[in-house]
Amino acid sequence: MSEVAQRKSRRSGGREARKALRAAPLAEDIRPIRPGLEGGNYRPLSEAGVNRIHQAALEVLETIGLADAPQSGIDLMTGAGAILGADGRLRFPRALVEDMLAIAGRDVTLHGREARNDIRPGGSRVHYGTAGAAVHIVDLETGDYRDSLLADLYEAARIADTLDNIHFFQRTVVARDMEDPTDLDVNTLYACLAGTTKHIGTSFTSIERAEMGLEMVRMVAGSDEAWRERPFVSNTNCFVVPPLKFATESCEIMEAVIRGGMPVLLLSAGQAGATAPAALAGAVTQAVAECLAGVIYVNALKPGHPAIFGTWPFVSDLRTGAMSGGSGEQALLTAACAQMGRFYDLPSGSAAGMADAKLPDAQSGYEKGISNVMAGLAGLNMVYESVGMHGSLLGFCPESLIIDNDLIGQALRCVRGIEVTEDSVSIEAMRTVCLEGPGHYLGSEQTLSLMQRDYVYPVIGDRTSPKEWAELGRPVLIEKARERRRAIMSAPPAHRIDPAVDAAIRQRFSILFPG
């Protein structure tokens, strides 16, 4: 081999070694991004605005109150100090709100079935995950929307399980091949458990089905004690019907799951201009008032029980009344809700990343990017709906789940911000390069040391030059996502339920997913 060829071979070998090093999983202590990065530097509300919304929410609770609580809830909340009016509405004195906020759970862990997947919402720690309960799958092979099936939910869970920037998994689609409500609730929970060991969120449509869900998670945990020590499933509970009414049956379900040791997401999902005031501050105020009522409810039943302050006001396009989840107004609402959660120092969650775009296109990218970054910068603890969602939550796209994992990586890097230290201002690096070195920083000790610790690289996003891109056959992002999807689903499944437990679950319940 000639000397030139040897030099080329050495350079090529070194380049391949560096590529392999970059592709290898990073040790936790040098990862540039991770679950729970601290946000909170973006504040859409002034301090005076936050206090005015708080005072307005207290006034709403004290003078308007909420209707339609079940009798069990009336007994709990009046026992704690709420007042039942002749009009059937429960009203909440300010002192009661303050007392319940004082005992509300703040040091909350949402467990995964593996400890490495545990997350700790609270403070300004940021976590991104799924949600949505879409009724359609965006089929990129045909360009059509089709009914979502149980197999689609399982696939979404399996894909999310492999994606580093998706920190929790709440059901993404409704299995429309499950006609019986019991089959739907039981099989939804099973498909999630079979697909991922990350923390799971799901819902139930009756107390009986909630009890069945609790029985299943106890079987997976091994015992009631093991389940209560590390509850790895939360109940997403729409405990209110905006404006300012309790959802009677959902409240009864909430009581059952709390007694069963399951964390709850207190979800208030009014739609500005329809079921919440069109004024953005008014939509936030109503959502805060409703979730404060939820805090009272939960802590009257079980002080300190883990609950997520789920202010989820949505936006209407006021020309048509249709939901507009990808709008700038939605991004502002979500960020404002994050700020209110931090004001109360409660673990909080809201929705971002809900593209109105029907497909993973440029509109989808800017809609998801703006709202996900704003939510993270505002310090929202649990960013739901953040990946995969299209058509204002009507459609879920598996390829978008993979594409959006890259997007969330960039959002998390924005959340992390810029650390300013004596070393990072780089005076010594400048001195070495300019006075002693080659006059550039390529290959410098600092550059190499920060290459993986401070910089985030997309998994499927393209950063090649136009020339290299052409030489590679002009790869298209959606095609790369499709290839990744196929690779994940063609790999042997890492069975997420012990086979013996799985057999027992199938004997006990009507599991319609193939073994």
C-alpha positions in Angstrom: 0.0 0.0 0.0 1.3 3.5 -0.9 2.0 6.1 1.8 -0.9 8.2 0.5 -3.2 5.2 0.7 -2.0 4.4 4.2 -2.7 8.0 5.3 -6.2 7.8 3.8 -6.9 4.5 5.4 -5.8 5.8 8.8 -8.0 8.9 8.4 -10.9 6.8 7.3 -10.4 4.4 10.2 -10.2 7.3 12.7 -13.4 8.8 11.2 -15.2 5.5 11.5 -14.0 5.1 15.1 -15.3 8.6 15.9 -18.6 7.8 14.3 -18.9 4.6 16.3 -18.1 6.5 19.5 -20.7 9.1 18.8 -23.3 6.4 18.1 -22.7 4.6 21.4 -25.0 5.4 24.3 -23.6 8.1 26.5 -23.0 7.7 30.2 -25.6 9.5 32.2 -23.2 12.0 33.7 -22.1 13.4 30.3 -25.4 13.3 28.4 -26.2 16.8 27.1 -30.0 16.3 27.7 -31.9 14.1 30.1 -35.3 13.9 31.8 -36.0 16.6 34.4 -33.8 19.4 33.0 -34.7 22.7 34.8 -36.8 25.1 32.8 -38.7 28.2 33.9 -36.7 31.1 32.3 -39.7 32.0 30.1 -42.6 33.7 31.8 -45.5 34.8 29.6 -47.3 36.2 32.7 -45.9 39.0 34.8 -45.7 38.6 38.6 -48.8 40.8 38.9 -50.6 38.7 36.3 -49.9 35.5 38.1 -51.2 37.0 41.4 -54.3 38.4 39.6 -55.1 35.0 38.1 -54.7 33.3 41.5 -57.0 35.8 43.2 -59.5 35.5 40.4 -59.5 31.7 40.7 -60.1 32.0 44.5 -63.0 34.3 43.8 -64.5 31.9 41.3 -64.2 29.0 43.8 -65.7 31.0 46.6 -68.6 32.7 44.7 -69.4 30.5 41.7 -68.2 27.1 42.8 -68.7 23.8 40.9 -71.8 21.7 40.3 -72.5 18.0 39.9 -70.2 16.4 42.5 -71.2 12.9 43.4 -72.6 12.4 46.9 -69.3 10.8 48.0 -67.4 13.9 46.8 -69.9 16.2 48.5 -69.4 14.4 51.8 -65.6 14.5 51.5 -65.4 18.2 50.5 -68.0 19.5 52.9 -66.3 17.6 55.6 -63.1 19.4 54.8 -64.9 22.8 54.8 -66.6 23.3 51.4 -70.1 24.8 51.4 -73.0 23.1 49.6 -75.4 25.8 48.3 -79.2 25.5 47.8 -78.4 25.5 44.0 -76.4 22.3 44.4 -73.0 23.9 43.8 -70.1 23.4 46.1 -68.2 26.6 47.0 -64.8 26.7 48.5 -63.7 29.3 51.1 -60.2 30.8 50.5 -58.9 29.4 53.7 -59.9 25.9 52.6 -58.0 26.3 49.3 -54.9 27.4 51.2 -55.2 24.6 53.8 -55.4 21.9 51.0 -52.5 23.5 49.1 -50.5 23.2 52.2 -50.9 19.4 52.5 -50.9 18.6 48.7 -48.2 16.2 47.6 -45.2 17.9 46.0 -42.3 15.3 46.2 -43.9 13.1 43.7 -42.2 10.2 41.7 -44.0 8.7 38.7 -42.4 5.3 38.6 -41.5 3.2 35.6 -41.4 -0.6 35.9 -37.7 -0.1 35.7 -36.1 2.4 38.1 -34.2 4.0 35.2 -37.5 5.2 33.8 -38.6 7.0 37.0 -39.4 10.7 36.7 -39.9 13.4 39.3 -42.3 16.1 38.2 -42.2 19.2 40.4 -40.2 22.5 40.6 -39.3 23.4 37.0 -38.2 19.9 36.0 -39.3 19.2 32.4 -40.4 15.9 31.0 -41.9 15.2 27.5 -44.3 12.4 26.6 -47.3 11.1 24.7 -51.0 11.4 25.1 -53.9 12.2 22.8 -56.3 9.3 22.5 -56.6 9.9 18.7 -59.3 8.0 16.8 -57.3 7.8 13.6 -53.9 6.7 12.4 -52.1 8.8 9.8 -51.2 6.2 7.2 -48.2 7.7 5.3 -48.3 4.8 2.8 -51.7 5.9 1.5 -51.9 9.5 2.8 -55.2 8.7 4.4 -56.6 8.7 8.0 -57.9 5.3 9.1 -59.4 4.0 12.3 -56.9 3.3 15.0 -56.6 -0.2 16.4 -55.3 -2.0 19.4 -52.2 -3.1 17.4 -51.5 0.6 16.7 -51.4 1.4 20.4 -49.1 -1.5 21.1 -46.8 -0.3 18.3 -46.8 3.2 19.6 -45.8 1.9 23.1 -43.0 -0.2 21.6 -41.6 2.7 19.6 -41.8 5.1 22.5 -40.0 2.6 24.7 -36.9 2.9 22.4 -36.8 6.8 22.2 -34.6 8.5 24.7 -36.4 11.9 24.6 -39.9 10.4 25.3 -40.0 10.1 29.1 -43.5 8.7 29.7 -46.2 7.0 27.7 -49.9 7.9 27.9 -52.1 6.1 25.5 -51.9 7.7 22.1 -55.0 6.2 20.3 -58.4 4.7 21.0 -58.5 1.1 20.0 -61.6 1.3 17.7 -61.6 -2.4 17.2 -62.7 -2.8 20.8 -66.5 -2.3 20.8 -67.1 -3.4 24.4 -66.1 -0.7 26.9 -64.6 -3.4 29.3 -62.5 -4.8 26.4 -61.4 -1.3 25.6 -60.2 -0.3 29.0 -58.6 -3.7 29.9 -56.8 -4.1 26.5 -55.7 -0.5 26.4 -53.9 -0.9 29.7 -52.5 -4.3 28.7 -51.1 -3.0 25.3 -49.3 -0.2 27.1 -47.8 -2.5 29.7 -46.8 -5.0 27.0 -45.0 -2.3 25.0 -43.1 -0.2 27.5 -41.6 -0.1 31.0 -41.9 3.7 31.0 -44.5 5.3 33.3 -47.9 4.8 31.7 -51.1 7.0 31.8 -54.5 5.5 31.0 -58.2 6.1 31.8 -61.2 4.1 32.8 -64.8 4.4 31.9 -66.3 2.9 35.1 -65.5 2.1 38.7 -65.7 -1.6 37.9 -63.2 -1.3 35.0 -60.9 0.8 37.2 -60.9 -2.0 39.8 -60.0 -4.4 37.0 -57.1 -2.2 36.0 -55.9 -2.1 39.6 -56.1 -5.8 39.7 -54.0 -6.1 36.5 -51.3 -3.8 37.7 -51.1 -5.6 41.1 -50.5 -8.8 39.1 -47.7 -7.2 37.1 -46.2 -5.7 40.2 -46.3 -9.0 42.1 -48.4 -7.9 45.0 -50.5 -5.0 46.3 -47.6 -3.9 48.5 -45.2 -3.9 45.6 -47.7 -1.9 43.5 -48.3 0.7 46.2 -44.5 1.1 46.8 -43.9 1.8 43.0 -47.1 2.6 41.2 -46.1 2.6 37.5 -49.5 3.6 36.0 -51.4 6.9 36.5 -55.1 7.5 35.9 -55.8 10.3 33.5 -59.0 11.7 34.9 -61.2 14.3 33.3 -62.8 15.0 36.7 -64.5 18.2 35.5 -66.7 19.1 32.6 -65.9 22.7 31.8 -67.2 25.2 32.6 -67.1 24.6 36.4 -68.9 21.3 36.8 -67.6 18.0 38.2 -67.8 15.0 35.9 -69.8 12.8 38.3 -68.8 9.3 37.2 -65.1 10.3 36.6 -65.0 11.6 40.1 -66.2 8.3 41.5 -63.5 6.6 39.4 -60.9 9.0 40.8 -61.9 8.1 44.3 -61.5 4.4 43.5 -58.1 4.7 42.0 -56.8 6.9 44.8 -57.9 4.3 47.3 -56.1 1.7 45.1 -52.8 3.6 45.3 -52.8 5.0 41.7 -51.5 8.5 41.0 -53.9 10.8 39.2 -53.7 13.4 36.5 -56.4 16.1 37.4 -57.3 17.1 33.9 -59.3 20.3 33.1 -59.6 20.6 29.3 -61.8 23.6 28.6 -61.7 25.1 25.1 -61.2 28.9 24.9 -64.2 30.5 23.2 -66.4 27.4 23.7 -66.2 25.8 27.2 -63.8 28.3 28.6 -63.6 32.1 28.2 -62.1 33.4 24.9 -59.8 35.7 26.8 -56.6 33.7 27.3 -56.2 34.9 30.9 -59.8 33.9 31.6 -59.2 30.4 30.1 -56.2 30.0 32.4 -58.2 31.3 35.4 -61.0 28.8 34.8 -58.6 25.9 34.4 -56.7 26.9 37.6 -60.0 27.2 39.6 -61.1 23.8 38.4 -57.8 22.1 39.2 -57.7 23.8 42.6 -61.1 22.2 43.2 -59.4 18.9 42.2 -56.6 19.5 44.7 -59.2 19.9 47.4 -61.1 16.8 46.4 -57.9 14.6 46.3 -56.5 15.8 49.6 -59.9 15.6 51.4 -59.8 11.9 50.5 -56.1 11.2 50.9 -53.8 14.0 52.0 -50.6 14.2 50.0 -51.7 11.7 47.3 -49.6 12.1 44.1 -51.6 14.2 41.7 -50.6 16.2 38.6 -52.1 19.7 38.4 -53.4 19.3 34.9 -54.5 22.7 33.6 -55.1 21.9 29.9 -57.1 24.7 28.3 -57.3 24.3 24.5 -57.8 26.9 21.8 -60.6 27.4 19.4 -60.2 29.0 15.9 -62.9 31.6 16.6 -63.8 31.7 12.9 -65.1 28.1 12.9 -65.1 26.9 16.5 -62.7 24.1 15.6 -59.8 23.3 18.0 -56.5 24.8 17.1 -53.8 22.9 19.0 -51.0 24.1 16.8 -51.6 27.9 17.3 -49.5 30.5 19.0 -52.4 31.1 21.4 -52.2 27.4 22.5 -48.5 27.7 23.1 -49.0 30.8 25.2 -51.8 29.1 27.2 -49.7 26.1 27.9 -46.7 28.2 29.0 -48.9 30.3 31.3 -50.3 27.1 32.9 -46.8 26.0 33.5 -46.2 29.3 35.3 -49.2 28.8 37.5 -48.2 25.3 38.4 -44.8 26.7 39.5 -46.6 29.4 41.5 -48.4 26.8 43.5 -45.3 24.6 43.6 -47.4 21.6 42.4 -46.3 19.0 39.9 -48.0 20.2 36.8 -48.9 19.1 33.3 -50.4 20.5 30.2 -50.4 19.9 26.4 -48.1 21.0 23.7 -47.0 19.7 20.3 -50.5 19.2 19.0 -50.2 20.0 15.3 -53.2 21.1 13.3 -51.2 19.9 10.3 -52.6 16.6 8.9 -49.2 15.2 8.0 -45.6 15.5 9.2 -44.8 18.5 7.0 -43.4 22.0 7.4 -46.6 23.2 9.2 -46.3 20.3 11.6 -42.7 21.2 12.3 -43.3 24.8 13.2 -46.4 24.2 15.2 -44.8 21.4 17.3 -41.5 23.2 17.6 -42.9 26.5 18.9 -45.2 25.0 21.5 -42.8 22.3 22.8 -40.0 24.7 23.2 -42.2 27.3 25.0 -43.6 24.7 27.3 -40.1 23.5 28.2 -38.7 27.0 28.7 -41.7 27.8 31.0 -40.7 24.8 33.2 -43.8 22.6 32.5 -43.2 19.4 34.4 -45.2 17.0 32.2 -45.5 18.0 28.5 -48.3 15.8 27.2 -49.3 15.3 23.6 -45.8 16.5 22.6 -45.1 13.9 19.9 -46.9 12.2 17.1 -50.1 14.1 17.1 -51.8 15.6 14.0 -55.2 17.0 12.9 -55.8 18.7 16.3 -55.5 15.4 18.1 -57.7 13.4 15.7 -54.7 11.6 14.2 -51.6 9.9 15.4 -48.6 9.1 13.1 -46.0 6.5 14.2 -43.4 8.1 11.9 -44.0 11.5 13.5 -43.3 9.9 16.9 -39.8 9.1 15.6 -39.3 12.5 13.9 -40.6 14.3 17.0 -38.1 12.5 19.2 -35.4 14.6 17.4 -37.5 17.7 17.8 -37.8 17.1 21.6 -34.0 16.6 21.8 -33.5 20.1 20.4 -36.2 21.5 22.7 -34.5 19.9 25.7 -31.2 21.5 24.7 -33.0 24.9 24.7 -34.3 24.1 28.1 -30.9 23.3 29.4 -29.6 26.7 28.3 -26.0 28.0 28.5 -23.9 27.4 31.5 -21.4 30.2 32.2 -18.3 29.2 34.1 -14.7 30.3 34.2 -13.9 27.4 31.8 -16.8 28.0 29.4 -16.0 31.6 28.8 -13.0 30.1 27.1 -10.2 32.6 27.7 -7.5 29.9 28.0 -8.9 28.1 24.9 -8.6 31.4 23.0 -5.1 32.0 24.3 -3.9 28.6 23.4 -5.5 28.6 19.9 -4.5 32.2 19.0 -1.0 32.4 20.6 0.2 28.9 20.4 -2.0 26.8 18.1 -3.3 26.6 14.6 -5.7 29.6 14.8 -8.9 27.5 14.9 -10.7 25.3 17.4 -11.2 22.2 15.3 -9.7 19.3 17.2 -8.9 21.4 20.3 -9.0 19.8 23.7 -12.0 21.9 24.7 -13.9 21.2 21.5 -13.4 17.4 21.8 -14.4 17.4 25.5 -17.6 19.3 24.8 -18.6 17.5 21.6 -20.9 15.0 23.3 -21.4 16.7 26.7 -22.8 20.0 25.3 -24.1 19.2 21.8 -27.2 17.3 20.8 -27.3 15.5 17.4 -30.4 14.4 15.6 -31.0 10.7 15.2 -32.6 10.9 11.8 -32.5 14.6 11.0 -30.1 15.4 8.1 -27.2 17.8 8.5 -25.1 16.8 5.5 -24.1 19.3 2.9 -26.2 19.5 -0.3 -23.4 17.7 -2.1 -23.2 14.9 0.4 -27.0 14.7 0.6 -27.2 14.2 -3.2 -24.5 11.5 -3.0 -26.5 9.7 -0.3 -29.5 9.5 -2.7 -31.3 12.6 -1.4 -32.7 10.9 1.8 -36.2 12.2 2.8 -36.9 12.6 6.5 -40.2 10.7 6.4 -38.6 7.8 4.6 -35.8 7.6 7.3 -38.5 7.6 10.0 -40.3 4.8 8.1 -37.1 2.8 8.0 -36.5 3.3 11.7 -40.1 2.3 12.5 -39.7 -0.9 10.5 -36.4 -1.7 12.3 -37.9 -1.2 15.7 -41.0 -3.3 15.0 -39.0 -6.1 13.2 -36.7 -6.6 16.1 -37.7 -9.3 18.6 -40.0 -7.6 21.2 -38.5 -7.2 24.6 -41.4 -8.7 26.3 -42.5 -6.3 28.9 -44.7 -8.6 31.0 -43.3 -11.7 32.6 -44.6 -14.7 30.6 -46.0 -16.4 33.7 -47.8 -13.2 34.7 -48.9 -12.7 31.1 -50.5 -16.2 31.1 -52.3 -15.4 34.4 -53.6 -12.1 33.1 -54.9 -13.8 29.9 -56.7 -16.4 32.1 -58.2 -13.7 34.2 -59.1 -11.1 31.6 -60.3 -11.1 28.0 -57.0 -10.1 26.3 -57.7 -9.7 22.6 -54.1 -8.9 21.7 -52.3 -12.0 20.3 -49.8 -13.7 22.6 
